[in-house]
Amino acid sequence: MRISVPAIVLLFAAANAIVATAQTLKNSSQNAPAQKDTVTTRELERINWMEFKEVVPSKIQTVLLPTGTLEPHGVINNGADITAPVAMARVIAPRVNAMIAPVLPYGITGSLEAYPGAFQITESAYRPFVKQIMEGLAKNGFKNIIVLNGHGGPQTAVLNAVAAEVATERHVRTLVINWWSFASDVTKEVFGEDGGHAGWNETAYVQAADPSLIHPERYKDDLATPSPAPGTWAATPFPSSIILYQPGQGYPKFDQKKAEEYFHKVNDKVANLVNDVVRKWDMAGL
């Protein structure tokens, strides 16, 4: 088939027009102003008291309280139990229409207390302190107090008990989320196996939040020990800071793509839980 020169010119002109239109649409999308948030900041330590008064509780009734501790985590930072819930709070706060309380960084560390850089707060000191924090959040007008907990062990039981007390005594609604346990199905979906304390799952979450906190050059499999079955053995201090939930599973792999996938899926699941629980509280008139 023979095509005339004018026809070729027209085809080139049409192609250029399509490319230009596509680029214009792309630029328009990129330059479109982001949707304005309800507040200038979601973080309680950064907001001005007058703005706080304008939005809480009239526009925002939920607050996220990240809790963690300082203890060893294999080849990631000692504050991984702080890094994870703080990163999570910052991602999901706009999606659940919540403010973010300053993190409570010290906790009930337990069997890893002896490692360098670890801190241990006794239950007798921790319990009344965290209760007064929750009471202060209730006093300031928050109806929904969501604890994003980054550390397990005895701390979980204390947080559950204190949150229940505050809910009953202050007539508010509380939810405690242990993200690594709640997202265990996501761990198996993304990695194809179970995780562990400072295992592939927790290491990946921190890797996605802040890759500078990961030190793969220090890693070797011998840094990990499977968690003993109940009633078999117990050691204090625990011999490893990477504690696998299942033998042979959860060794860190440092895959950035999988880390980011895990980060997003965990955040999605936690945000969905918060929204669903608050919606059902409201539906029940609680």
N, C-alpha and C positions, 0 to 999 in steps of 0.2 A: 504494500500500500504506500502510495506517495503522499507526503504531507508538504504543503506549501510553506514557504518561509513565513508569510503572515500568520499562518496557523500556529507555527512553532513559537513565534513571538507571543501570540495570545496565550498559549499554554504556559510559557514561562511567567508571563504576567499574572496569570491566575494562580500559579503555584506560589509565587512571591506574596501574593495577596493573602493566601491561606496561611502561610508561615507568619506573616506580619500580624494577622488577626489572632493566631494562636499565641504569639508572643505577647500581644497586648492583653489578652485574657489572663495569661500567666502573671504578667506584671501587676495587673489589677488585683488579682487574687493575693499576690505577695504584699502589695502595698495597702490592701484593705485594712482599715483600723481594727484592732482587736476589740472584741466585745468588752465594754467597760465593766469592771467588777463592782460589786456592791460596796466595797471598801478599798482604801488605798493600800492596805496591807492586811494579810490574814493572821499575822503574828502578834500576839498580845504585847510582847515587849517593844514592838515597833509602832503600835497604834497610839494616837493621841487620845487623851481621856474624853475630849469633847466629841470626837468622832465615835468613840466607843459608845458613848451615851446615846448617840443618834441611831446606832444599828443594833445594839443588844439591849433587850431581846426583841425589839420590834421587827427587825429584818433577819437577824441571825440568832438562833436559839441553841445551836450545837457547838460544842468545843471538843477539840481533840487534845488529849493529854498523852504525849509520848513518855514512856518509862523504859529505863534500861539499867545497865550497870557497867562497871569497868572490870574486865577480865580477859584472859588470853583467848584468842580465836585463831589458832593455827598461824597462817601467814597473812592474815588481814589485821586490821587495827584492833587494839584492846577495847575501843569503844564501839565495836560493831553493833552491840545491842542498843546503842544510842543512835548511831548513823542510820540504821534501818528504819526505826519508827519515825525519826525526824524526816527522812526523805519521803517516806510514805505519806506522812501528814501533809507535807508541802504539795505533793502531787494531788491528793484526793480532796483537800480542803475546799477548793472551789466547786468540786463536783457534788459534795455533800452539804454545801453551804455552811461551813464551819470555820470558826476561829481556831488558832493553834496556840495552846498554852506552852510556856517554856518547858523544855524537857526536864524530867527528873533523872539526872545522870547516875546517881549512886543507888545501889540496890543490895539485895540479899544474895551475895555471890555464891556462897557454898563451897563445893569441893575444889574450886579452882582459885581460891583466895590466896594460896601460897605463891602463885606465879608472880613474876616481876610486873609491877604496874597495876595489880589488881587491888580492888577495894572491897571491904565487907562492912555493910551496915547491919546492925542487929535488928531483929524483928521488933524488939521493944522500942527502938528508936524510929524505925521505918514506918511502922503502922500508924502512930499518931500523926507523924509528919505528912504522909500521903493523904490521910483522912482530912487534915486541915486544908490541904491544897484543894481537894475535891469540894470541901465545904465552902472555900473561898470562891470557887467557880460557880457554885450554886448561888451564893450570896450576890454575885455580880450579874445574875439574871440568866444564866445558862440553864435550859431545861433538860438538855441531852448532854451528858458527860460521857465521852467515848475514850476509853483508855486503850491506846495503841501500845501494847506491851512488847518489848524486845527481848525480855529475859525470862527464862523459865524457873524451874525448881521451886523452892518454898515461896518465892516472890509471887508466883501466880496465885497461890491459895490466899495469900494476904490481900492481894489486890481484889480478888473476887469477893472476899468477906467485907472488906472496907467499902467497896463500891455498893454492895447490897445495903450496908448500914446507912450510907449517905442517901441512897435512893429512898429508903423508908423514912429516915429522920427529917430529910430536907424536902421531901415530896418532889424529887426530880427523877429522871430516868437515866440509868447507867448501863453501859455495855463495855465489857473487857474483852479485847481481842488479842490472842496470842498468835501472831500472824503466821509463824513458821508451821504451827500445828494446824491452823485453819486452812492453810494453803498446801497441805501435804499432797492432795490430789494434783495440784498444779506442779509440784515437784516431780511427781511420777510421770505426769503428762509431758513435761518439757525435757526431762533428763532420762526418762525411762527407768528410773530406779529411785530408791528412797534417799534421803539426805542425812544430815547430822548436824550436831553443834559444830559450827565452823566448817561444815561439810560443803559439798558442791552447791547445795541450795543457798545457804546463808552467804557463802563466799561469792556466789554469782549475784545475789541481790546487792551486796555492797559494791561489787565490781561495776555493776551498772550505775549505781548511785554516784560513785567516785572511784574511778580506776586507779587513782594515785595511792589508794589505801591498800592495794593488793601487791604482794611481794612473791610472785611465783618462783623467783630464783632461789628462795629460801625453802621451797617445798620439797618434801620427799614423803612417800607413802608411810614411812615408819613413824611419822608424826601423828598418825591416826590410830585409835583403838576403838573397837566396837563396844557399845554400851553393854554391860553384863546383863544377862537375863535375871529377873527378880529372884532373890534368894540364892544366887550362885557365889558372887564375891563382891566386895566393896573395898575401895582404896581411897584414902585421904592423905595427901592430895591425889586427884585422879592423875594417872600417869601420862595422859595426853590431853592437849587442849582441843584437838579435833576428835569428837566423839561420834562415831557412826551409829545410826539407828539400827542398821542391819549389817551383819558381817559381809564384807565384800562389796558394799554399796555406799555411794556418797563421797568417794574420794574426789577432791576438787580437781577440775579440768581446765579452768580459766578460758573458757570459750566465750568471747565477747558477744557474739550474736545470740547465743543461747542465754547469756546473762541478761541481755536487754529484753529478750522475749519473756523470760521469767519475771523480771521486774515489772513489766507492763501487765502481765496476766495476774500477778499477785495483787497489784494495786487495783486492778479492775474488780477482782473478787472481793477485796476488802471494802471498796467503795460501794459496791452493790449490796453487801451485807448491811452496811450502815444505813443506806437509803431505805432498804427493805424493812429493817427493824424500826426505824423512825416512822415510816409510813404506817406500819401496823400498830405502833403505839398510838399514833394519831387516830387511826381508824377505830381503835378500841376506846378512845376517849380517856386515855390514861395520863 
